[in-house]
Amino acid sequence: MIRQKAVLLLASAAIASGSLFAAGHAFPGALTAVYEFKAVNSDEVKHLLSAHIVVPDRETYEGTRRVSEGSTFYSYERFRLALQPKMSGHIYVFGRNNDGDVELLYPRRTDGDNYVSRNSKVSLPYNGWFRFDRVPGQEELFIVQSPTPLADVEDAMTYDDCDYARLLHRYERYTGERVLVRRMFLEHQPR
């Protein structure tokens, strides 16, 4: 499972179905955002919401380098998400582990505004890194983009113990209609 440390933010990408990390939170309310899309498929979502995984460059120890989605990651390894959305909107990142536990990785209460302008290049978290915990397995990252804030997610962020799995499942079903959801798979091995 991937954990978000104090200064870590994670943006993840999801496609029409999938899920991400661990934690538990409930999200009351209905879907609040509407995109004007017709039959958006996974390739179109990847084009509209470009996302890449970056890790510290171990050769130079300066900067970062991009790795492929199918790369293997190890316990306690750090990473960020590099995003470039084709449309302006609010970004939310969820993570799901092998057990189906879902955690909201970005934004956190202290992150401020999660609005991203179209064609801007954003690295999440803004400060710090995401880290894999010690429990190996296949992790999923979901990046959710909406033209307006998602009221049910924003409300759920005010509670310490919410079930984000139910909320993420709802958005996965409506990708392309009301939100864009992009999913990425990360293989997590023990160190």
Phi and psi in degrees as a GROMACS rama.xvg file:
@    title "Ramachandran Plot"
@    xaxis  label "Phi"
@    yaxis  label "Psi"
@TYPE xy
-96.7855  138.293  ILE-2
-118.427  148.426  ARG-3
-102.722  118.041  GLN-4
-79.5737  176.398  LYS-5
-46.4074  -47.5479  ALA-6
-103.204  15.6492  VAL-7
-96.3614  138.536  LEU-8
-126.446  144.443  LEU-9
-132.511  128.847  LEU-10
-113.166  132.582  ALA-11
-131.322  159.792  SER-12
-111.466  141.874  ALA-13
-135.594  150.675  ALA-14
-113.741  -174.026  ILE-15
-40.6879  -26.3777  ALA-16
-149.161  154.466  SER-17
144.701  -177.615  GLY-18
-162.344  -179.218  SER-19
-135.817  -119.302  LEU-20
-91.3543  -162.189  PHE-21
-113.212  149.874  ALA-22
150.034  175.188  ALA-23
-142.471  128.621  GLY-24
-155.362  150.572  HIS-25
-102.858  143.642  ALA-26
-125.769  93.4304  PHE-27
-73.2196  162.67  PRO-28
103.66  171.042  GLY-29
-105.65  170.164  ALA-30
-63.7564  137.412  LEU-31
-117.534  -11.5006  THR-32
-108  146.205  ALA-33
-132.833  122.759  VAL-34
-100.498  148.261  TYR-35
-92.6655  67.8388  GLU-36
-113.384  151.61  PHE-37
-123.461  123.863  LYS-38
44.393  62.3752  ALA-39
-80.9601  124.896  VAL-40
-98.7668  176.083  ASN-41
-62.9474  -36.1575  SER-42
-66.1503  -38.6663  ASP-43
-66.0593  -38.9515  GLU-44
-63.0577  -43.8665  VAL-45
-60.0431  -37.1111  LYS-46
-70.1658  -43.6973  HIS-47
-73.5704  -27.7062  LEU-48
-131.936  81.0339  LEU-49
-69.5425  130.613  SER-50
-144.614  138.478  ALA-51
-138.281  154.886  HIS-52
-99.0035  133.032  ILE-53
-123.476  146.086  VAL-54
-129.647  162.469  VAL-55
-60.6321  141.065  PRO-56
-77.9123  110.534  ASP-57
-78.4229  -15.635  ARG-58
-79.2871  -42.56  GLU-59
-104.857  -15.8815  THR-60
58.1801  21.3708  TYR-61
-131.519  137.387  GLU-62
71.6347  -161.704  GLY-63
-133.897  167.997  THR-64
-136.88  148.686  ARG-65
-81.492  140.165  ARG-66
-122.994  157.204  VAL-67
-75.5764  155.722  SER-68
-58.9172  -33.5797  GLU-69
-84.269  6.41961  GLY-70
-63.8941  155.264  SER-71
-92.7049  135.247  THR-72
-116.892  155.133  PHE-73
-117.705  157.676  TYR-74
-49.8983  136.079  SER-75
71.6087  3.71622  TYR-76
-70.5867  147.193  GLU-77
-101.584  152.072  ARG-78
-159.636  165.305  PHE-79
-132.868  166.862  ARG-80
-109.892  133.503  LEU-81
-107.301  119.214  ALA-82
-117.183  149.858  LEU-83
-148.506  87.4296  GLN-84
-75.5586  144.979  PRO-85
-79.9091  -13.3115  LYS-86
-131.722  153.108  MET-87
-72.2361  150.411  SER-88
170.063  -179.942  GLY-89
-95.3529  133.753  HIS-90
-107.219  134.998  ILE-91
-130.185  140.496  TYR-92
-125.101  129.092  VAL-93
-118.425  153.322  PHE-94
-128.002  143.777  GLY-95
-131.775  137.172  ARG-96
-100.147  -176.643  ASN-97
-58.6907  -30.8154  ASN-98
-80.0575  -4.7248  ASP-99
86.5786  5.2931  GLY-100
-71.7317  136.766  ASP-101
-119.215  138.94  VAL-102
-131.624  139.708  GLU-103
-81.166  117.312  LEU-104
-94.6413  -30.4432  LEU-105
-152.529  136.446  TYR-106
-84.8767  159.122  PRO-107
-99.2116  167.404  ARG-108
-53.661  -34.0321  ARG-109
-90.5754  0.697681  THR-110
-79.8398  -18.8407  ASP-111
81.1991  -150.823  GLY-112
-69.757  134.787  ASP-113
-105.752  18.9556  ASN-114
-78.1087  134.068  TYR-115
-126.1  129.909  VAL-116
-77.4739  152.075  SER-117
-59.9619  141.716  ARG-118
62.7437  8.5975  ASN-119
-80.987  150.524  SER-120
-100.07  122.874  LYS-121
-127.498  138.184  VAL-122
-114.237  123.62  SER-123
-117.928  134.878  LEU-124
-73.4721  159.073  PRO-125
-63.2  -42.1296  TYR-126
-123.742  134.241  ASN-127
87.3241  -162.015  GLY-128
-142.307  160.356  TRP-129
-87.7351  150.028  PHE-130
-132.525  142.753  ARG-131
-76.4324  143.94  PHE-132
-81.2861  -165.22  ASP-133
-87.7308  -10.5996  ARG-134
-90.5223  112.267  VAL-135
-73.9588  165.63  PRO-136
149.681  -179.385  GLY-137
-86.5234  121.686  GLN-138
-101.319  150.118  GLU-139
-124.59  136.617  GLU-140
-111.018  139.484  LEU-141
-126.149  125.147  PHE-142
-105.242  123.91  ILE-143
-114.46  128.513  VAL-144
-121.783  134.921  GLN-145
-136.8  144.024  SER-146
-67.9941  -21.9905  PRO-147
-128.63  159.398  THR-148
-58.1148  143.358  PRO-149
-88.252  103.342  LEU-150
-56.6654  -39.4675  ALA-151
-68.157  -35.2377  ASP-152
-71.6498  -43.9155  VAL-153
-59.3208  -42.0034  GLU-154
-65.2497  -41.889  ASP-155
-63.8279  -29.1486  ALA-156
-64.9531  -19.0957  MET-157
-80.397  -9.7611  THR-158
-104.356  145.266  TYR-159
-78.8686  -25.4236  ASP-160
-129.974  90.7023  ASP-161
-120.066  158.019  CYS-162
-100.824  88.514  ASP-163
-72.3508  -18.1535  TYR-164
-60.0648  -44.7948  ALA-165
-63.1238  -41.0723  ARG-166
-66.8193  -46.3334  LEU-167
-60.0766  -42.5726  LEU-168
-58.2275  -41.123  HIS-169
-60.8507  -45.2519  ARG-170
-70.8572  -33.6464  TYR-171
-59.4936  -39.6053  GLU-172
-65.8397  -29.6467  ARG-173
-104.607  13.3703  TYR-174
-58.3825  137.014  THR-175
88.5678  -22.6004  GLY-176
-94.0872  -49.4759  GLU-177
-120.208  -25.6944  ARG-178
-145.67  165.085  VAL-179
-104.377  134.462  LEU-180
-129.08  122.897  VAL-181
-118.49  135.115  ARG-182
-114.985  140.581  ARG-183
-129.346  142.28  MET-184
-105.264  133.939  PHE-185
-127.478  124.554  LEU-186
-88.4142  121.537  GLU-187
-112.825  115.423  HIS-188
-110.029  155.469  GLN-189
-69.502  154.097  PRO-190
